[in-house]
Amino acid sequence: MGTANRDLRSKPEDVGTKTWHSGPLQIWWAKFTGHLFSYDGWESWLEINESFYGYFSLTGAAKEWGVYDNNIITFTMSKNIVAGDCLVRPARLAIYRPSGTEFCLNCDQIKGTESSTKTPTVTTYNAFFTPLNILFLLVNIYTIYVLLRPTPPPVLPKEPPATVFRVFNPRTLLPFTGENDTPIYLAVRGRVFDVSHGRNFYGPGGPYSNFAGRDASRGLALGSFDEDMLTEDLDGPLDPLEGLGPDEIEALQGWEENFDSKYLVVGRLTAVGDEEK
């Protein structure tokens, strides 16, 4: 702890004090009436200056901190400090040897004969805005943004247009071959299926493309995709599937069950002129 000195100054604007070691320096002021040695530490102190001055040097094996005892610190006291008895307390963190630091505290008692009228230059340092704190702040802001931002509505898959169940005849079924992005329909035993999801098989260039827009019953029963399996007379009666054996009928039923499980029935097939029956 440093020594306490008594001093009288005619003005409180410029006050000098002596310290012997380098380190951070704070100057505190307190209004005080009475002798310095009766001070009990309960006064309210106002920080009127904060600075750092001095230097250090390492010399030889001792590596002692150098002493800088020829510096003069001049500070301007705030204009709201009135005349009268007061205390000026320089508080210094003495950094003068590598093994540790010491806290030195001097206290000067002064008597101001007139009020201060000068306004000191104030230098402020906000310890909050350090690079690390700014990084944490940005991370927190981003986290809050992610948590609170509105969730975009889910994008629902576009539903296919509604298909109205209708009655087809061989001529009205014929255009549904998948050409020009039309749906692909085919008929099995009088029921019309929309096989557009199987475009690679039933669409243009597919292995079953001959069945698109036609009654595929006989060809599926016989396992043949030749054109002679299709009814040539579009205006005549539907194929009665005569001449099919039990194995062919069973195969046709298997195909029909397969279509039932995979594709939508969109209508029924009748002969031309029988649509109203």
N, C-alpha and C positions, 0 to 999 in steps of 0.2 A: 504494500500500500504506500503511495507516495506521501510526501510531506504536505502539510497544510500551511499555506502562506497567507499573510494578511497584506492587503495592498489597498491604497486609495487612489482613485482616478477622478479627475474633474468631470469627465464625460463617460457615459457608458458605451459610446459608439465603438471605441477601439480599446481592447483589453489585451494585455500580453501575459503569457504564462510560459514556463520553461518545462520541457520534458526531455528525457535523455535517450529514448529508444524509438526505433522505427515501429510503425504499426498503425492500424486504424484509429482515428481520433474522433471523439464526439465532444461537443461543448454543450453543457446544460446550464440553464439559468433558473434561479428560484428567488422569489421575494422573501426576504428574511430580516427580522428585527432582533437584535441581540448580538452577543459575542459569538464569533465563529466556533469557539471550542464548546459552546453550549448547544450546538446543533445536534438534534437527536435523529435526523433522517426522515422526519415525517412531513417535510414540506413538499409541495407539488412542483415538480421540475418540468421545464420546457426545453426541448432540444432546439438549439438555435444554430448549430453548425454540425456538419458531418463531412469528414474528409479523410484522405490517406496521404501521408507524406513520409519522407525518409527513404533510405535505401539500405541494402545489406551487401556485404562482401564476404567471401570465404577466403581465409588466409591460413596457409600452412596446415599442419596436422590438427590444430585445435579447431579449425573451422568455426570460429566464433562469428556471430553476427556483428557487423560493424556498427558503430555508434554515430549517429548524426545529430550533433548537439548545437549546430550553428544555424538552424533554420528559424524563420519567423513566420508564424501563421497569423494573418490578419482577417478578422471576420467582422461583419456588420451586424449589429444587434437590431432586432425588429423594432419598428417605430412605436409599437404598443407597450414597450417596456418603459415604465415611468421612473422618475427620479426617486431616490431613496436607497435604503440599505438592501443589498441583495447579495446572492452568492453566485459565483461562476465556477462551474466544476468541469475541468477537462478530464475526460475518461479515456485512457489509452490502453489498448491491448499491446503490451510490449513484446515484440518478437526479436529477441536478441541472442538466442542460442538455439541450436538444433534440438537440444534435449527437452525443451518445453517452452511454454510461454508464461508471462506474468501479466496480471492486470494492475495497472498503476492508476491511482486516482488522486488528483490534486484538487484542492478547493481554495479559491481566492475569494476573499470578502472585499467587496467594493462598495463605494458610496457614490451613487450618481447624483450630481448637483443639478442636472437638468434632464428633461425627458429626451429620449432618442427620437429623431425625426427621419431617419433613413430607413429605406426598405431594402432588405437583403435580397440578393439573387438566389432564388430557390431552385435547387436541383433535386428532382424527384426520381426515384428508381422504384418501379413496381416489380417486386420479386415474383409476382404471379406469371408475368409474361416472359418466362424463360423458354428456350427452345424445347426442353423436355415437356414443360407444362402445355405449350402450344400443341405439341404432338398429341399429348393425352386429350386435349380439348377437341382436336380435330377427330380423333378416333371416337370420342364420346358422341360428338355431333353426328358422325356417320352412323354409329350404332343406333342412336335415337331415331335418325331418319329411316333406317331400314326397318325398325320396329314399328314406327308410327305411320309410314307411308301407306296410302290406300292400296289394297291388293287389287290388281286388275281383274275384271270379271273373266271367268274361264271362257275360253273360245270353244264353243260347242261345234261339233262336226256338222257340216251342212247336210241337212236331211234331203234325201231325194224327193222330187215332186210326187205328190200323191197319185197313185194309179187307180183309175176307176175300172172296176170289173165290167167287162163288156163281152159281147158275143161277136165272134169272128167267123168268117167263111174263108175258104182257101185263097180267095182273091184279096180280101182285106187283111189277111195275115201276111201276105207275100212281101210287103214293103219292109217288114221288121227284120232286117238282115244285119244290122250294125253299120251299114254304109252311111256315110255323112253323119256319124255320131247318133244314129237312131238306136233305140233299144233293140235287143235281140230276143225274139220270141220264137218258140217252137211248140208243137202240139204233140201230146202223148195220150192216146186213147181218149180223145175228145177234150182234154184239158190243155189250156195254153199256159206255158211257163215263161217267166221273164228270166232268161239265162244271161243277162248282160254282165253279171259278175264273172262269168266264165268266158269273157270275150276272147281270151287267147285260144280257147278250144272251139267256140261256136261262131266267133266273128270272122271277118274277111281274112282269108289266108290260114285259118285254123283247120285242124284235122276233121272237125265235124261241121264245117261251114255249109255243107250241102243241106243240113237240116234246118238252118236258120230261115225263118219265115215259112216253114213247111210242116206237114204232118210227118213226124219222124218215127211213128210207131213201128212200121214194118222193118225199116232199116235197123232199129235198135233190137228188135226181136231176133233178127237173123245175124246181127253183128256185121252188117254190110253198110258201107257208106257210099255205095254207088248210086248214081242218079236214077237208075231203073228201080230203085226201092221207093221212089217218090211217085205220087199220083200225078199222071200226066194231064188228065182232064180236070182243070180247076173248077169247072162249072158242073161237074158230075157229082155223083154220090161219094161220100167218104169211103176210104178203104175199110171193108168189113173184116179185114185180117183173116180171110179164109185161107186154109191150107197150112196154118201154123201148127206145129206139133206141141206136145206138152212141154218139151224143153224150151222151145222158142217162147211160148206163153210165160213160162217161169222167168226166163231172161228178161222179157219185157216188163214183168211185174217188178223185178229187181231194179231196172232202170227207173221205173215210175216212183218207187219208194225213194230212190236216191235223189230224184228231182224234188220230191216232196220235202225232204230234209234240208235241201240247200237253196231252193229257189221259190219265188213267190208265184202263186197262181193268179193270173191277171184276167182270165176269161175262159170261155169254152168255145170249141170249134164245131160248127154245123155246116151242112152243105148249103150251097147257094140257094136261097129261097126258103130255107128252113129256120131263119133267124128268129122268127116269131113263135116258133113251136116250143 
